[in-house]
Amino acid sequence: AAQAIDYQFGFKVSETWFYRFFERALLWLVPLQVLLLILSTAAVVIEPGEQGLLERFGKPATEGRVLGPGAHFKFPWPVDKVYRFRTEQIQSFDVGFSPEGPAEQQRFVLWTVAHTKEENFLVANREPVSLQSTNESAAKRTPPVSLITVSIPVQFQITNLVNWAYINEDAPSLLQDLATREVVRYLAGADLNELMSHGRLQASQELVGNIQAASDQRQLGALIISVGLQDLHPPVKVAEDYEKVVGASQQREAKILAARAEEIRTNALAEAHAASVVNAAEGERAAREKGAIARAGLFTNQIPAFAAAPSVYAQRSYLQTLARATANPRKYVLLTTNTQDVIVFDLQDSIARGILENVTVPAPKPTK
């Protein structure tokens, strides 16, 4: 070894004081190094958000087996071992399939484009049963199930580290299998149209409860936080036809709503017109009734006046009638001194006012 070192460095390294000291102390330096290495395993640091499980001679420690964040001392390896778990972190896994590819390519997900190798699940199809479909043969009848492709992320958190680590052999795989089983069970009894439209929130809540119950039954020590049902769509082969069916259904609903709106508008206009006609008739009736009552009251009030002075009453009525009758026609006053007063009533149409008002009379020519 000394010759090899001398040859490597090109000078007598074996004759230096460091090499001779190392040669003499080799017997106790190696055990010291091994001892320092063993003592370095007597301290462990648990990172924030983690917990550690302490095992002694391959079995869970009886006291202080769950270690929180910070520095801890233990017996050196191989007496004590510590296993770390991320207990405060929200962990997740996917049921069905996990989208693959760069994040930029997965920004837009289309039903008609396969994301990855997809798995189909059976889901119920509660189509309305008609007499025609009942009389059809079994070969032509639509089956009561459909296929759906799902990618359901399930988020959970470890709440009981001892149960998670020791009661079941592989807790993550078992939890994923339980979640897959509950998803298959739920889809088999759910309706496709409800899941694809308004039933996702209720389905997500029910799946959270079902998976949590299955986890508690196996004592996994995990809390199910959420089950996402955003990526539900028909298989790629039938996605385009499904979109056509949905589009036709939406157009039908739009036409039905438009017809209902037209019905409401027409009925409202008809009711408003009817109310207007009724109100006009009521107003006319009230006006005629009040007019008849007023005329009757006037006649009743005129009787005492006529009884008091018949000649005066007749003369006054005559003059009032004459004033009303001659209010608009043009009247001429004739000043004569050698004839008696003559009153002439001309019943022909009078000349329009504008014609006489616009006529200009030329000034008389001066006589010589």
TORDO-307210 format. One record per residue (C-alpha): residue in one letter; x, y, z. Coordinates in nm, 3 decimals. Each point is the difference from the previous one (the first is absolute). Example, Ala and Ser with C-alpha at 12.3 -4.5 7.8 and 13.67 -1.06 7.14 Angstrom:
2
R resn      px      py      pz
R    A   1.230  -0.450   0.780
R    S   0.137   0.344  -0.066
***
This chain:
368
R resn      px      py      pz
R    A   0.000   0.000   0.000
R    A   0.289   0.237   0.081
R    Q   0.168  -0.071  -0.334
R    A  -0.327   0.059  -0.187
R    I  -0.052   0.334   0.177
R    D   0.359   0.109  -0.067
R    Y  -0.039  -0.089  -0.366
R    Q  -0.330   0.185  -0.026
R    F   0.124   0.328   0.151
R    G   0.353  -0.018  -0.140
R    F   0.184   0.037   0.329
R    K   0.052  -0.191   0.326
R    V  -0.335   0.051   0.166
R    S   0.066  -0.301   0.222
R    E   0.288   0.186   0.164
R    T  -0.211   0.300   0.111
R    W  -0.109   0.044   0.360
R    F  -0.370  -0.012  -0.087
R    Y   0.029  -0.336  -0.171
R    R   0.204  -0.147   0.286
R    F  -0.253   0.137   0.256
R    F  -0.288  -0.148  -0.198
R    E   0.187  -0.332  -0.027
R    R   0.049  -0.019   0.375
R    A  -0.359   0.117   0.087
R    L  -0.183  -0.207  -0.263
R    L  -0.108  -0.265   0.251
R    W  -0.195   0.248   0.214
R    L  -0.106   0.254  -0.270
R    V  -0.218  -0.252  -0.184
R    P  -0.199  -0.104   0.312
R    L  -0.032   0.368   0.094
R    Q  -0.144   0.084  -0.338
R    V  -0.248  -0.288   0.025
R    L  -0.096   0.117   0.350
R    L  -0.059   0.359  -0.121
R    L  -0.212  -0.132  -0.285
R    I  -0.215  -0.199   0.241
R    L  -0.034   0.293   0.240
R    S  -0.113   0.226  -0.285
R    T  -0.312  -0.218  -0.034
R    A  -0.099   0.079   0.360
R    A  -0.158   0.332  -0.106
R    V  -0.282   0.050  -0.250
R    V  -0.164   0.319  -0.131
R    I  -0.368  -0.007  -0.101
R    E  -0.084   0.269  -0.255
R    P  -0.305   0.232   0.040
R    G  -0.319  -0.163  -0.125
R    E   0.133  -0.348   0.072
R    Q  -0.027  -0.256   0.277
R    G   0.229  -0.289   0.075
R    L  -0.060  -0.352   0.129
R    L   0.262  -0.140   0.233
R    E   0.071  -0.374  -0.012
R    R   0.229  -0.187   0.239
R    F   0.145  -0.329  -0.112
R    G  -0.251  -0.005  -0.287
R    K  -0.306   0.049   0.224
R    P  -0.194   0.319   0.087
R    A   0.141   0.173   0.304
R    T  -0.224  -0.012   0.303
R    E   0.054   0.366   0.097
R    G   0.048   0.303  -0.222
R    R  -0.038  -0.194  -0.321
R    V  -0.158   0.296  -0.184
R    L   0.256   0.278  -0.047
R    G  -0.106   0.353  -0.087
R    P   0.198   0.262  -0.195
R    G   0.339   0.084   0.151
R    A   0.318  -0.175   0.121
R    H  -0.027  -0.327   0.197
R    F   0.253  -0.235   0.160
R    K  -0.026  -0.377  -0.021
R    F   0.208  -0.310   0.028
R    P   0.248  -0.035  -0.285
R    W  -0.067  -0.216  -0.300
R    P  -0.081  -0.288  -0.025
R    V  -0.178   0.015   0.339
R    D  -0.241   0.285  -0.090
R    K  -0.134   0.094  -0.343
R    V  -0.223   0.297  -0.095
R    Y  -0.243   0.005  -0.292
R    R  -0.126   0.340  -0.121
R    F  -0.353   0.074  -0.128
R    R  -0.151   0.321  -0.141
R    T  -0.300   0.030   0.231
R    E  -0.085   0.367  -0.054
R    Q   0.027  -0.007  -0.378
R    I  -0.311  -0.053  -0.213
R    Q   0.076  -0.307  -0.209
R    S  -0.194  -0.124  -0.301
R    F  -0.039  -0.284  -0.245
R    D  -0.215  -0.052  -0.311
R    V  -0.275  -0.250  -0.062
R    G  -0.046  -0.099  -0.362
R    F   0.301   0.145  -0.178
R    S   0.255   0.274   0.052
R    P   0.049   0.255  -0.281
R    E   0.348  -0.024  -0.143
R    G   0.213   0.244  -0.194
R    P   0.137   0.349   0.066
R    A  -0.217   0.250   0.182
R    E  -0.012   0.221  -0.310
R    Q  -0.156  -0.279  -0.204
R    Q  -0.254  -0.078   0.274
R    R  -0.126   0.357   0.029
R    F  -0.292  -0.074  -0.234
R    V  -0.170  -0.338   0.034
R    L  -0.253  -0.105  -0.264
R    W  -0.241  -0.291   0.011
R    T   0.080  -0.098  -0.357
R    V   0.376  -0.025   0.064
R    A   0.142  -0.284   0.209
R    H   0.203   0.127   0.296
R    T   0.175  -0.332   0.064
R    K  -0.092  -0.368   0.017
R    E  -0.355   0.030   0.129
R    E  -0.205  -0.237   0.211
R    N  -0.377  -0.019  -0.040
R    F  -0.243  -0.040   0.290
R    L  -0.360  -0.116  -0.006
R    V  -0.258   0.261   0.095
R    A  -0.379  -0.029   0.014
R    N  -0.216   0.157  -0.271
R    R  -0.350   0.081   0.119
R    E  -0.171   0.062  -0.334
R    P  -0.377   0.057   0.007
R    V  -0.182  -0.320  -0.096
R    S  -0.261   0.041  -0.274
R    L  -0.249  -0.245  -0.150
R    Q   0.203  -0.020  -0.320
R    S   0.323  -0.084   0.182
R    T  -0.182  -0.261   0.207
R    N  -0.134  -0.177  -0.308
R    E   0.338  -0.006  -0.171
R    S   0.205  -0.316  -0.002
R    A   0.285  -0.047   0.242
R    A   0.255   0.037  -0.280
R    K  -0.126   0.350  -0.093
R    R  -0.076   0.120   0.350
R    T   0.243   0.251   0.154
R    P   0.188  -0.155   0.293
R    P  -0.048   0.165   0.341
R    V   0.375   0.062   0.039
R    S   0.257   0.219  -0.173
R    L   0.375   0.040   0.001
R    I   0.179   0.298   0.150
R    T   0.366   0.095   0.026
R    V   0.108   0.153   0.330
R    S   0.308   0.156   0.151
R    I  -0.090   0.059   0.364
R    P   0.262   0.157   0.230
R    V  -0.044  -0.100   0.364
R    Q   0.169   0.219   0.263
R    F   0.068  -0.126   0.350
R    Q   0.206   0.069   0.312
R    I   0.154  -0.236   0.253
R    T  -0.162   0.061   0.339
R    N   0.106  -0.312   0.197
R    L   0.357  -0.091  -0.082
R    V   0.008  -0.319   0.207
R    N  -0.304  -0.146  -0.174
R    W   0.127   0.111  -0.339
R    A   0.337  -0.169   0.046
R    Y  -0.074  -0.317   0.200
R    I  -0.359  -0.124  -0.037
R    N   0.016  -0.054  -0.378
R    E   0.298  -0.118  -0.201
R    D  -0.021   0.254  -0.288
R    A  -0.233   0.279   0.104
R    P   0.035   0.222  -0.313
R    S  -0.080  -0.285  -0.239
R    L  -0.284  -0.122   0.222
R    L  -0.155   0.349   0.014
R    Q   0.020   0.031  -0.378
R    D  -0.163  -0.342  -0.044
R    L  -0.279   0.094   0.241
R    A  -0.060   0.327  -0.183
R    T  -0.014  -0.181  -0.335
R    R  -0.250  -0.250   0.140
R    E  -0.227   0.274   0.135
R    V   0.017   0.191  -0.329
R    V  -0.098  -0.313  -0.195
R    R  -0.288  -0.068   0.240
R    Y  -0.129   0.356  -0.019
R    L   0.020   0.025  -0.379
R    A  -0.190  -0.326  -0.037
R    G  -0.298   0.157   0.179
R    A   0.027   0.359  -0.126
R    D  -0.155   0.159  -0.307
R    L   0.223   0.109  -0.288
R    N  -0.195   0.316  -0.080
R    E  -0.001   0.112   0.364
R    L   0.374  -0.055   0.035
R    M   0.073   0.192  -0.320
R    S  -0.220   0.296   0.102
R    H  -0.118   0.106   0.345
R    G   0.077  -0.303   0.217
R    R   0.377   0.030   0.033
R    L   0.003   0.185   0.332
R    Q  -0.236  -0.246   0.166
R    A   0.191  -0.295  -0.147
R    S   0.331   0.142   0.128
R    Q  -0.140   0.040   0.352
R    E  -0.142  -0.353   0.002
R    L   0.329  -0.147  -0.124
R    V   0.191   0.183   0.272
R    G  -0.229  -0.154   0.260
R    N   0.018  -0.349  -0.153
R    I   0.379  -0.003  -0.029
R    Q   0.036   0.140   0.353
R    A  -0.228  -0.274   0.138
R    A   0.203  -0.270  -0.180
R    S   0.325   0.152   0.130
R    D  -0.129   0.013   0.357
R    Q  -0.115  -0.359  -0.023
R    R   0.356  -0.107  -0.085
R    Q   0.144   0.241   0.261
R    L   0.227   0.170  -0.250
R    G   0.028   0.320   0.204
R    A  -0.060   0.225  -0.302
R    L  -0.238   0.292  -0.053
R    I  -0.159   0.027  -0.346
R    I  -0.010   0.370  -0.089
R    S  -0.144   0.014  -0.350
R    V  -0.091  -0.207  -0.304
R    G   0.015   0.187  -0.330
R    L  -0.247  -0.083  -0.276
R    Q   0.102   0.265  -0.252
R    D   0.146  -0.236  -0.262
R    L  -0.302  -0.216  -0.084
R    H  -0.074  -0.058  -0.366
R    P  -0.121  -0.271  -0.238
R    P   0.258  -0.220  -0.175
R    V   0.187   0.170  -0.283
R    K  -0.165  -0.218  -0.267
R    V  -0.350   0.124   0.089
R    A   0.084   0.347   0.136
R    E  -0.089   0.180  -0.324
R    D  -0.338  -0.176  -0.026
R    Y  -0.067   0.072   0.365
R    E   0.069   0.370  -0.058
R    K  -0.251  -0.002  -0.288
R    V  -0.265  -0.158   0.222
R    V   0.067   0.252   0.277
R    G  -0.010   0.285  -0.251
R    A  -0.335  -0.118  -0.137
R    S  -0.136  -0.029   0.352
R    Q   0.116   0.352   0.084
R    Q  -0.157   0.138  -0.318
R    R  -0.327  -0.171   0.086
R    E   0.005   0.150   0.349
R    A   0.081   0.341  -0.148
R    K  -0.298  -0.021  -0.236
R    I  -0.228  -0.112   0.284
R    L   0.113   0.294   0.214
R    A  -0.046   0.239  -0.294
R    A  -0.354  -0.133  -0.055
R    R  -0.077   0.043   0.370
R    A   0.133   0.355  -0.010
R    E  -0.218   0.076  -0.304
R    E  -0.297  -0.153   0.179
R    I   0.059   0.216   0.306
R    R   0.045   0.313  -0.214
R    T  -0.313  -0.067  -0.209
R    N  -0.213  -0.079   0.303
R    A   0.126   0.309   0.180
R    L  -0.082   0.222  -0.301
R    A  -0.345  -0.157  -0.034
R    E  -0.072   0.045   0.370
R    A   0.121   0.361  -0.015
R    H  -0.217   0.075  -0.305
R    A  -0.302  -0.165   0.162
R    A   0.057   0.199   0.318
R    S   0.030   0.321  -0.207
R    V  -0.328  -0.072  -0.185
R    V  -0.179  -0.083   0.326
R    N   0.133   0.314   0.168
R    A  -0.106   0.215  -0.299
R    A  -0.349  -0.153   0.010
R    E  -0.022   0.056   0.374
R    G   0.106   0.361  -0.049
R    E  -0.258   0.055  -0.275
R    R  -0.270  -0.159   0.212
R    A   0.092   0.215   0.299
R    A   0.004   0.316  -0.217
R    R  -0.345  -0.073  -0.144
R    E  -0.142  -0.082   0.339
R    K   0.139   0.320   0.151
R    G  -0.123   0.202  -0.300
R    A  -0.352  -0.144   0.031
R    I   0.000   0.067   0.373
R    A   0.122   0.355  -0.062
R    R  -0.268   0.067  -0.262
R    A  -0.268  -0.144   0.228
R    G   0.124   0.217   0.284
R    L   0.004   0.308  -0.228
R    F  -0.359  -0.063  -0.111
R    T  -0.107  -0.046   0.361
R    N   0.168   0.328   0.099
R    Q  -0.159   0.188  -0.294
R    I  -0.358  -0.083   0.107
R    P  -0.007   0.246   0.298
R    A   0.146   0.277  -0.217
R    F  -0.266  -0.052  -0.269
R    A  -0.275  -0.010   0.260
R    A   0.115   0.331   0.150
R    A   0.012   0.199  -0.330
R    P  -0.105  -0.191  -0.312
R    S   0.041   0.291  -0.245
R    V   0.337   0.102   0.136
R    Y   0.118  -0.360  -0.003
R    A  -0.113  -0.049  -0.362
R    Q   0.159   0.327  -0.115
R    R   0.327  -0.080   0.179
R    S   0.013  -0.351  -0.147
R    Y  -0.068   0.144  -0.342
R    L   0.282   0.251   0.032
R    Q   0.244  -0.262   0.136
R    T  -0.084  -0.230  -0.290
R    L   0.045   0.284  -0.247
R    A   0.338   0.089   0.154
R    R   0.122  -0.356  -0.022
R    A  -0.126  -0.044  -0.356
R    T   0.155   0.322  -0.127
R    A   0.327  -0.025   0.189
R    N   0.212  -0.099  -0.301
R    P  -0.177   0.152  -0.306
R    R   0.091   0.355  -0.110
R    K  -0.251   0.264   0.102
R    Y  -0.069   0.336  -0.166
R    V  -0.152   0.302   0.171
R    L  -0.210   0.219  -0.231
R    L  -0.067   0.354   0.117
R    T  -0.317   0.135  -0.162
R    T  -0.239   0.271   0.111
R    N  -0.287  -0.023  -0.242
R    T  -0.085  -0.373   0.025
R    Q  -0.113  -0.237   0.264
R    D   0.236  -0.257   0.154
R    V   0.030  -0.309  -0.230
R    I   0.175  -0.316   0.114
R    V   0.114  -0.229  -0.284
R    F   0.123  -0.356   0.057
R    D   0.227  -0.121  -0.283
R    L   0.016  -0.381   0.017
R    Q   0.254  -0.033  -0.283
R    D   0.371  -0.086   0.058
R    S   0.187   0.309   0.102
R    I   0.310   0.116  -0.178
R    A   0.322  -0.106   0.165
R    R   0.158   0.261   0.222
R    G   0.336  -0.017  -0.175
R    I  -0.144   0.097  -0.335
R    L  -0.153   0.327   0.119
R    E   0.287   0.084   0.233
R    N   0.260  -0.027  -0.277
R    V  -0.197   0.210  -0.248
R    T   0.141   0.352  -0.041
R    V  -0.232   0.275  -0.119
R    P   0.171   0.248  -0.236
R    A  -0.010   0.362   0.103
R    P  -0.248   0.216  -0.196
R    K   0.145   0.220  -0.272
R    P  -0.023   0.368   0.060
R    T  -0.254   0.178  -0.219
R    K   0.085   0.308  -0.196
***
